Amino acid sequence: MLEAVVFDLDYTLAVPDRDRETLLTEATAAAGAPPLSREAYLEAHRNNLTRESREPIFADLLADHDTSAEPGAVATAYRESIADALTPLPDVESMLEDLRSTYRVGLLTNGPVRAQRDKLETLGWEGRFDAALVTGELEAGKPDPRAFEAILEELSVAPERAVYVGDEREADVEGATRAGMRAVQVIRADTKPDSRAVAHVDQSTLARELPAVLAAL
């Protein structure tokens, strides 16, 4: 019997209204930093552990430029740009409220603490979940099973009685199944369905379709 539903955040429950390249451009301009490419940002992201903030990423990026811009200021501007751009998918707020009448509802999101907590605050979602964890607060991030074990412990539920809902094949579907949970994959236009998921739900119709999918598990 299903007792808990755990969600990913970005591109599962909420999406930015502008692409990340645009948001990065806006942030660097606001902080007085030179233009930075999305490709360079992603490379620096892979090379830095981002537990508290993205400041180490921007410190690496700005080291290659003759600039007085402060990495912390750029990190703050980028964090605020992303949070302000985030928009809930249609009807997901009422869906979350309805699900909590039947299941324990959790959130497990990858990312630095400040960035992800700012998103929840900006969305007004701090009270939407029975438990909400950011991987920057944990020993490991998705897809490491320890991240999923942490949210299961917070919800006091066994993995076989919980399902994880997310869009990414590796971080979400693989991570949840390795932890002993079932996974429901959210399908976007650019994602490929993963056969390890027990069900697939289109991103645009998540709120309408997911409750029936969960009831059938």
Secondary structure, DSSP 8 states (H G I E B T S, - for coil): ---EEEE--BTTTEEESS-HHHHHHHHHHHTT-----HHHHHHHHHTS--SS-SHHHHHHHHTTS-----HHHHHHHHHHHHHHHEEE-TTHHHHHHHHTTTSEEEEEE-S-HHHHHHHHHHHT-TTSSSEEEEGGGSS--TTSHHHHHHHHHHHT--GGGEEEEES-IIIIIIHHHHTT-EEEEEE-TT----TTSSEEEEGGGHHHHHHHHHHH-
